[in-house]
Structures are given as C-alpha cells and as structure tokens.
Amino acid sequence: MRSDRHSEIPVELGSAAALIDDARALDVILTTKQAEGVLAFGRLLVRWNRRFNLVSRQDVARLRSRHLLDSLSLAPILDGVRQHTGPGSRVLDAGSGAGLPGLPLAIARPQVDFVLVERGSRKARFLNQVINELGLGNVTVFAGDARELASGDCQGFGVVTARALAPPDEVWLLARRLLSSTGRLLLMSRTGFVEDDVRTTPLDGAVVEAVQRISVPGLERAHEVMIIRADVKPMNANRSSGAHGQSHRGSKPKRWGR
C-alpha cells in the first residue's frame, strides 16, 4: 500500500490550556474560545498543507511554536502601536501566505479589522476557507499583489505587518504607500538582523522607531520586530548632521519593554 509522505510528519498542537499558558508568557491573554480558534486554524493549515505546501515540511512538526505562537507574539506590539494610530485603524498583512501572522492575530484581536493580502490563488483560497470555517468577521482577503492596493484607493492602514516577505527597504517602499500618516510597519525578522546592516542602511523617508526582541516558547532563537514609521521631520531638519531617511544614522533604536 502506498504511504502518504506527509502523514509521516508528527504534528502536536497541544491543548487550548497549554496554548493559553504559552501565550501568557508572551504577554498575550487568550480566552479558551480564542485558543481553540488558533488551534483550529493550525489543524486546517496542516490538512491543506498536504496538497498546497503552505509552509515548509520542516516547519510542520513545529507548527505550534514556529508559526502559531510566533504570530501571536506580535499582539502586544500591535496593541502598543495602535495607541498612536487610533482604535479604529485597520491592519494589513502583506504577503500573508498561509495567514501568518494575520490569522492568529485576528483571532486574538477580534475587535481589530484585518486585510490579508496574498497573490497566490491557492493560498488566498485557503485563507478564505479558514475565515468561513472559523466565522472570522473581522478579516477579509485581497487576492492580488499589495502593489495593486497601494496604487488604488485602499491606503490609510494604521498598521502593516510583514513576516519573511522581503528585505526591509523593499517592504518599506511598499508599506509607506499603504499606511496612514501615523501608521507603523511591523517587520518581523530573525535575531541579529537589525544588528547587521539594517541599522546603518537608510530606509527612504523612514525612522526605525523601536526594536523588540522576543523569545517564543519552544524556539531556541529569539526573533526581532522592527517598528518603522515615516520620518515626518521638516526637510531641512538635521541637514547639518547629514541625516536622511533614518535619523541619526547608525544610532540604536529604542527597545520597547514587555
């Protein structure tokens, strides 16, 4: 009898109670219903991944920590930046892929409206299936390229999230056209990424407002979230010091406490 190579990968998502405990370690408070919703999303992802390759095979066995908890870890930062962007501000998840981090965040923050942007037709179909099965009324899917939104009438998002999408300068060039004047880009990256070239590489018209390092239960390495906003200083500000794009080139962005 022919075996299914995907069925050989063990996937243990754990209980809702265990997810609540791990989320609490990330300063994320989940109700039982929300935890069950995140796990239901995880089970759908595993099932669809057998046909559509939504996440890499190596990540399937550690789906709970690598993708579900990792996505949820952004929630406290999202809460913080929305104090600046306004309670009614929308969130756009650029290059959402399998709905990461957008869907876990939408489940954890049902009062926030999310738009998931995914140009891959199969992945967009999966996102809509999850929304329908879980009854997520605060999420919509744009099945297309984010640049199409940026060139249309869909600007003014309070927050744009991006995870494993593109280099920071490329993501910012896209996000700046989608954000409101007070909006923020939340860029998730590997540990040490900011300490490499990003800190000294100007982002055109942007300021790296803060950097947050996060340790996720079940993962050996921490990751970092860059909080980026538009540089709204006058054009002649700091001209004598040669500042352009990022203020104080090479300086260390502040770190937000958790």
C-alpha positions as CSV (number, residue, x, y, z in Angstrom):
1,M,0.0,0.0,0.0
2,R,1.4,3.4,-1.0
3,S,2.2,5.6,2.0
4,D,1.5,9.4,2.2
5,R,4.8,11.0,2.9
6,H,3.1,14.0,4.5
7,S,1.3,11.8,7.0
8,E,4.6,10.7,8.4
9,I,5.3,14.1,9.9
10,P,4.1,14.2,13.5
11,V,2.1,17.3,14.4
12,E,1.3,18.0,18.0
13,L,-0.5,21.3,18.5
14,G,-1.4,20.6,22.2
15,S,-4.4,21.7,24.2
16,A,-6.1,25.1,24.4
17,A,-5.0,25.3,28.1
18,A,-1.3,24.8,27.1
19,L,-1.6,27.4,24.4
20,I,-3.1,29.9,26.8
21,D,-0.2,29.3,29.2
22,D,2.5,29.8,26.5
23,A,0.7,32.8,25.1
24,R,0.6,34.3,28.6
25,A,4.4,34.0,28.6
26,L,4.3,36.4,25.6
27,D,2.1,38.8,27.4
28,V,-0.9,37.7,25.2
29,I,-4.1,36.9,27.1
30,L,-6.3,34.4,25.2
31,T,-9.8,33.2,26.1
32,T,-10.5,29.5,25.8
33,K,-12.5,30.2,22.7
34,Q,-9.7,32.2,21.1
35,A,-7.1,29.5,21.9
36,E,-9.4,26.8,20.4
37,G,-9.8,29.1,17.3
38,V,-6.0,29.3,16.9
39,L,-5.6,25.6,17.2
40,A,-8.5,25.0,14.7
41,F,-6.6,27.3,12.3
42,G,-3.5,25.2,12.9
43,R,-5.3,22.0,12.1
44,L,-6.7,23.4,8.9
45,L,-3.2,24.5,7.9
46,V,-1.8,21.0,8.5
47,R,-4.6,19.5,6.4
48,W,-4.3,21.9,3.5
49,N,-0.5,21.8,3.6
50,R,-0.6,18.2,2.4
51,R,-1.8,19.5,-1.0
52,F,-0.8,23.1,-1.3
53,N,2.6,23.4,0.5
54,L,1.5,26.4,2.6
55,V,4.5,26.1,4.9
56,S,7.8,24.2,4.6
57,R,7.8,20.5,5.6
58,Q,10.5,21.2,8.1
59,D,8.1,23.6,9.9
60,V,5.1,21.3,10.0
61,A,6.3,19.4,13.1
62,R,7.0,22.6,15.0
63,L,3.9,24.5,13.7
64,R,2.7,25.4,17.2
65,S,5.8,27.3,18.2
66,R,7.3,28.4,14.8
67,H,4.1,29.8,13.4
68,L,1.2,30.0,15.8
69,L,3.0,31.3,18.9
70,D,5.4,33.3,16.8
71,S,2.5,35.1,15.2
72,L,0.7,35.7,18.5
73,S,3.9,37.3,19.9
74,L,3.2,40.3,17.8
75,A,-0.1,41.1,19.6
76,P,1.3,43.2,22.4
77,I,3.3,45.3,19.9
78,L,0.2,45.7,17.8
79,D,-1.7,46.9,20.8
80,G,1.0,49.4,21.6
81,V,1.3,51.0,18.1
82,R,-2.5,51.2,17.8
83,Q,-2.4,53.7,20.6
84,H,-0.7,56.0,18.1
85,T,-2.7,55.0,15.0
86,G,-6.2,55.1,16.6
87,P,-8.6,52.5,17.9
88,G,-10.4,52.2,14.5
89,S,-7.2,51.7,12.5
90,R,-7.1,48.7,10.2
91,V,-4.2,46.2,9.9
92,L,-2.9,44.9,6.5
93,D,-0.9,41.7,6.5
94,A,1.3,42.0,3.4
95,G,2.2,38.7,1.7
96,S,0.1,36.8,4.2
97,G,0.8,33.4,2.7
98,A,-0.7,30.8,5.0
99,G,-2.2,33.6,7.1
100,L,0.8,34.3,9.2
101,P,0.8,36.4,11.3
102,G,-2.5,37.8,10.3
103,L,-5.0,35.0,11.2
104,P,-3.7,34.2,14.7
105,L,-3.7,37.9,15.4
106,A,-7.2,38.3,14.1
107,I,-8.4,35.5,16.3
108,A,-6.7,37.1,19.3
109,R,-7.9,40.6,18.5
110,P,-11.5,40.3,17.2
111,Q,-12.1,44.0,17.7
112,V,-9.5,44.8,15.0
113,D,-10.2,44.7,11.3
114,F,-7.6,42.8,9.2
115,V,-6.9,42.7,5.5
116,L,-4.8,39.7,4.3
117,V,-3.0,40.3,1.0
118,E,-1.9,37.2,-0.9
119,R,-1.4,37.0,-4.6
120,G,-1.2,33.2,-4.8
121,S,-4.6,31.9,-5.7
122,R,-4.3,28.6,-3.8
123,K,-3.2,30.4,-0.6
124,A,-5.9,33.0,-1.0
125,R,-8.4,30.2,-1.3
126,F,-7.1,28.7,1.9
127,L,-7.3,32.0,3.7
128,N,-11.0,32.4,2.7
129,Q,-11.7,28.8,3.8
130,V,-10.3,29.5,7.2
131,I,-12.3,32.7,7.5
132,N,-15.5,30.9,6.6
133,E,-15.0,27.8,8.8
134,L,-14.0,29.8,11.8
135,G,-16.5,32.6,11.3
136,L,-14.0,35.4,11.4
137,G,-16.0,38.5,10.7
138,N,-13.0,40.9,11.2
139,V,-10.9,39.5,8.3
140,T,-11.1,40.0,4.5
141,V,-8.7,38.7,1.8
142,F,-7.3,40.6,-1.1
143,A,-6.3,38.0,-3.7
144,G,-3.7,40.0,-5.5
145,D,-0.5,42.0,-5.3
146,A,-0.1,44.5,-2.5
147,R,1.1,47.0,-5.0
148,E,-2.3,47.0,-6.6
149,L,-3.8,48.2,-3.3
150,A,-1.1,50.8,-3.0
151,S,-1.9,52.3,-6.4
152,G,-5.7,52.3,-5.7
153,D,-8.0,53.8,-3.1
154,C,-7.0,51.4,-0.2
155,Q,-4.4,53.5,1.6
156,G,-4.7,54.7,5.1
157,F,-4.0,51.5,7.1
158,G,-2.9,52.1,10.7
159,V,-0.5,49.1,10.7
160,V,1.1,46.9,8.0
161,T,2.6,43.6,9.2
162,A,5.2,41.7,7.2
163,R,6.9,38.3,8.0
164,A,9.6,36.8,5.8
165,L,8.4,38.9,2.9
166,A,11.4,40.9,1.5
167,P,14.3,43.0,2.6
168,P,13.3,45.9,4.9
169,D,14.0,48.6,2.3
170,E,11.7,46.9,-0.2
171,V,9.0,46.2,2.4
172,W,9.1,49.9,3.5
173,L,8.7,51.2,-0.1
174,L,5.5,49.2,-0.4
175,A,4.2,49.9,3.1
176,R,4.7,53.6,3.1
177,R,2.1,53.8,0.3
178,L,-0.4,51.9,2.3
179,L,0.0,53.5,5.7
180,S,-1.8,56.4,7.2
181,S,0.3,59.5,8.2
182,T,0.6,58.0,11.7
183,G,0.8,54.4,10.6
184,R,3.5,51.9,11.5
185,L,5.2,48.9,9.7
186,L,5.8,45.9,12.0
187,L,8.5,43.9,10.3
188,M,9.3,40.5,11.8
189,S,12.9,39.3,11.3
190,R,15.4,36.8,12.5
191,T,17.6,37.6,15.6
192,G,20.6,39.8,14.8
193,F,19.1,41.1,11.5
194,V,18.8,44.6,12.9
195,E,22.4,44.4,14.4
196,D,23.7,43.6,10.9
197,D,23.2,46.1,8.0
198,V,19.7,47.3,8.7
199,R,20.6,49.7,11.5
200,T,23.1,51.6,9.3
201,T,21.1,51.2,6.0
202,P,18.8,54.2,5.4
203,L,15.2,53.4,4.8
204,D,14.0,56.2,2.4
205,G,11.8,58.6,4.4
206,A,11.6,56.3,7.4
207,V,12.6,56.0,11.1
208,V,13.2,52.7,12.9
209,E,11.2,53.8,15.9
210,A,11.9,50.7,18.1
211,V,13.2,47.2,18.1
212,Q,11.6,44.4,20.2
213,R,13.4,41.1,20.8
214,I,11.0,38.2,21.6
215,S,11.7,34.8,22.9
216,V,9.0,32.3,21.8
217,P,8.3,29.2,23.9
218,G,9.6,26.2,22.0
219,L,12.0,28.0,19.8
220,E,15.8,28.1,20.5
221,R,16.4,31.5,18.9
222,A,14.6,34.8,19.6
223,H,13.3,36.9,16.8
224,E,13.1,40.7,16.4
225,V,10.3,43.0,15.4
226,M,11.2,46.4,13.8
227,I,8.7,49.2,14.3
228,I,9.1,51.6,11.4
229,R,7.2,54.9,10.8
230,A,7.5,57.7,8.3
231,D,10.1,60.4,9.1
232,V,7.9,63.5,9.4
233,K,10.6,65.9,10.3
234,P,11.0,69.1,8.1
235,M,13.2,68.6,5.1
236,N,15.9,70.8,6.5
237,A,16.0,69.2,9.9
238,N,19.3,67.8,10.9
239,R,20.7,68.7,7.5
240,S,23.9,69.9,9.1
241,S,24.5,66.4,10.5
242,G,23.8,64.8,7.2
243,A,20.7,62.9,8.3
244,H,18.5,61.5,5.6
245,G,15.7,58.8,5.9
246,Q,16.7,57.3,9.2
247,S,17.5,59.9,11.8
248,H,20.9,59.6,13.5
249,R,22.4,57.2,11.1
250,G,23.8,54.2,12.9
251,S,22.2,55.0,16.2
252,K,20.5,52.4,18.2
253,P,16.6,52.4,18.1
254,K,15.0,52.2,21.5
255,R,13.7,48.9,22.7
256,W,10.1,48.6,23.9
257,G,9.7,46.8,27.2
258,R,7.3,43.9,27.5
